Amino acid sequence: MRTMASVCFFVIMLVFVQNVFGNVCTKNENSLTCDECIRCGGEWCRERKLPTSHCVFTSEDGWCPVEREYLPAADDKSTKGIEVNPVSAERTLYVGKKNKLDIQYTSETKAKPKMLIQHSTQSFNIEFDIDEPECAGRLCATTISATPTQDFCNVTGGVSEYVEVKIDVGLAEEVKIKYYVVCACPCSGNAEIRSPVCNRNGNYSCGICICEPGWTGASCEKPICDETKRGDVVQCSLNPRNDEDCYGNGYCGICETCVCYTDREGSQYFDQDNNCAGLCTITNGDYEDCLVNSNGTSGQCYNSHSNLFMQRYNVSLTNERDPQNRKVWVKCNETFDDCGTLEYFAKRDERGDIYVMMVNHCNEIIAEAVVADTKVPIILGVLGIVAAVAAVSGVMLWKHLNTVPPVPLNDPQYQNIDAEDCTGENPLYKPPTSSFKNPTYGKW
């Protein structure tokens, strides 16, 4: 081992608000899940009936001989450069455990390397140590150490997260390192939902029962309401059971309180304190005036509950998903008096504000109803015209059928009539008066 002066610096840059457990690593080891244990830097045993804790931070010989949860480890990879070795590398890290990487490079100035974190799928809460370089002529060597802290992983962290860093050694070539960090147990992906092992009151995962709300015990056999005073809050009925008690979004727990489902569309919005009411139910009830009076434009609507923001309808947004792959926008519909059925999409942010995109609005429905009513007199008018035409046609047909037929022209009395041989005197003919004498002339 060579003696080196070590310069230690901590890169703790909170570029976004972490969704962490809230100092979960201070909990009793017996109460940690496998994922929590790994994120805190512990080791896990999957054996079901283990006399000791499933999570330990210092393992002893014989602690878990059979079903120890071994974390994945990618093969270390290194690529040699022209003046730097390695010029790129991949390493696997575990929370709380240090990983070292030796770097050799040529340098005229013997300058200390500089490091920059380029990207992280979790946080930047990771400790890096860069040893002072030791040089023999132009050839220098240093060691990079990396240790993820207990607050590196988020609650959404998976089996293989990563951090990418860049090391500048004063040359054109730069060292690029990709650190893979284990933030979850592989066995967590094989959980048995509502397992018989857990009396169907919890999920069996990695050798332990993770109880649903309202249950406790190694096998989720004990209702929590037996240990605490329930008070007068009764949300639902166990005898008889009624699915409508929890709006169909949950079931009645042993303490006669609603336990909301977590695997339904829109379940992230179910209100545990309001009988698991969904976002559509809440919006229809609290914001009826906003929905009915909307004209499809953007704007804000106020009431005593929380803010509601109207957005223009955008089909592409309806497919938006959150980090848990849940639909962000929930499709809703409700029928209102004097308006009809309204359809819209809704979501709620972390502040409790509700956003709504109207698919249709009340003015459109009323306009459609008015257009439909104007068709009635038009149809009646057309039917009247058709009836009049039919009546006229009937009269003309009747006259045609009852007309006296003409005298046949082949009758003898109509034969041999010709203008040139037709002579005779008309007995009714009177010659015109050529003069007239007024008997009263000269008497006045």
Rosetta blueprint (number, residue, H / E / L):
1 M L
2 R L
3 T L
4 M L
5 A L
6 S E
7 V E
8 C E
9 F E
10 F E
11 V E
12 I L
13 M L
14 L L
15 V L
16 F L
17 V L
18 Q L
19 N L
20 V L
21 F L
22 G L
23 N L
24 V H
25 C H
26 T H
27 K L
28 N L
29 E H
30 N H
31 S H
32 L L
33 T L
34 C H
35 D H
36 E H
37 C H
38 I H
39 R H
40 C L
41 G L
42 G L
43 E E
44 W E
45 C E
46 R L
47 E L
48 R L
49 K L
50 L L
51 P L
52 T L
53 S L
54 H L
55 C E
56 V E
57 F L
58 T L
59 S L
60 E L
61 D L
62 G L
63 W L
64 C L
65 P L
66 V L
67 E L
68 R E
69 E L
70 Y L
71 L L
72 P L
73 A L
74 A L
75 D L
76 D L
77 K E
78 S E
79 T E
80 K L
81 G L
82 I L
83 E L
84 V E
85 N E
86 P L
87 V L
88 S E
89 A E
90 E E
91 R E
92 T E
93 L E
94 Y L
95 V L
96 G L
97 K L
98 K L
99 N E
100 K E
101 L E
102 D E
103 I E
104 Q E
105 Y E
106 T E
107 S L
108 E L
109 T L
110 K L
111 A L
112 K L
113 P L
114 K E
115 M E
116 L E
117 I E
118 Q E
119 H E
120 S E
121 T L
122 Q L
123 S L
124 F L
125 N L
126 I E
127 E E
128 F E
129 D E
130 I E
131 D E
132 E L
133 P L
134 E E
135 C E
136 A E
137 G L
138 R L
139 L E
140 C E
141 A E
142 T E
143 T E
144 I E
145 S E
146 A E
147 T E
148 P E
149 T L
150 Q L
151 D L
152 F L
153 C L
154 N L
155 V L
156 T L
157 G L
158 G L
159 V L
160 S L
161 E E
162 Y E
163 V E
164 E E
165 V E
166 K E
167 I E
168 D E
169 V L
170 G L
171 L L
172 A L
173 E L
174 E L
175 V E
176 K E
177 I E
178 K E
179 Y E
180 Y E
181 V E
182 V L
183 C L
184 A L
185 C L
186 P H
187 C H
188 S H
189 G H
190 N H
191 A L
192 E E
193 I L
194 R L
195 S L
196 P H
197 V H
198 C H
199 N L
200 R L
201 N L
202 G E
203 N E
204 Y E
205 S E
206 C L
207 G L
208 I E
209 C E
210 I E
211 C E
212 E L
213 P L
214 G L
215 W E
216 T E
217 G L
218 A L
219 S L
220 C L
221 E L
222 K E
223 P E
224 I H
225 C H
226 D H
227 E L
228 T L
229 K L
230 R L
231 G L
232 D L
233 V L
234 V L
235 Q L
236 C L
237 S L
238 L E
239 N L
240 P L
241 R E
242 N L
243 D H
244 E H
245 D H
246 C H
247 Y L
248 G L
249 N L
250 G E
251 Y E
252 C E
253 G L
254 I L
255 C L
256 E L
257 T L
258 C E
259 V E
260 C E
261 Y L
262 T L
263 D L
264 R L
265 E L
266 G L
267 S H
268 Q H
269 Y H
270 F L
271 D E
272 Q H
273 D H
274 N H
275 N L
276 C L
277 A E
278 G L
279 L H
280 C H
281 T H
282 I H
283 T H
284 N H
285 G H
286 D H
287 Y L
288 E H
289 D H
290 C H
291 L H
292 V H
293 N L
294 S L
295 N L
296 G L
297 T L
298 S L
299 G E
300 Q E
301 C E
302 Y L
303 N L
304 S L
305 H L
306 S L
307 N L
308 L E
309 F E
310 M E
311 Q E
312 R L
313 Y L
314 N L
315 V H
316 S H
317 L H
318 T H
319 N H
320 E L
321 R E
322 D L
323 P L
324 Q L
325 N L
326 R L
327 K E
328 V L
329 W L
330 V E
331 K E
332 C E
333 N E
334 E E
335 T E
336 F E
337 D L
338 D L
339 C L
340 G E
341 T E
342 L E
343 E E
344 Y E
345 F E
346 A E
347 K E
348 R E
349 D L
350 E L
351 R L
352 G L
353 D L
354 I E
355 Y E
356 V E
357 M E
358 M E
359 V L
360 N L
361 H L
362 C H
363 N H
364 E H
365 I H
366 I H
367 A H
368 E H
369 A H
370 V H
371 V H
372 A H
373 D H
374 T H
375 K H
376 V H
377 P H
378 I H
379 I H
380 L H
381 G H
382 V H
383 L H
384 G H
385 I H
386 V H
387 A H
388 A H
389 V H
390 A H
391 A H
392 V H
393 S H
394 G H
395 V H
396 M H
397 L H
398 W H
399 K H
400 H H
401 L H
402 N H
403 T L
404 V L
405 P L
406 P L
407 V L
408 P L
409 L L
410 N L
411 D L
412 P H
413 Q H
414 Y H
415 Q L
416 N L
417 I L
418 D L
419 A H
420 E H
421 D H
422 C L
423 T L
424 G L
425 E L
426 N L
427 P L
428 L L
429 Y L
430 K L
431 P L
432 P L
433 T L
434 S L
435 S L
436 F L
437 K L
438 N L
439 P L
440 T L
441 Y L
442 G L
443 K L
444 W L
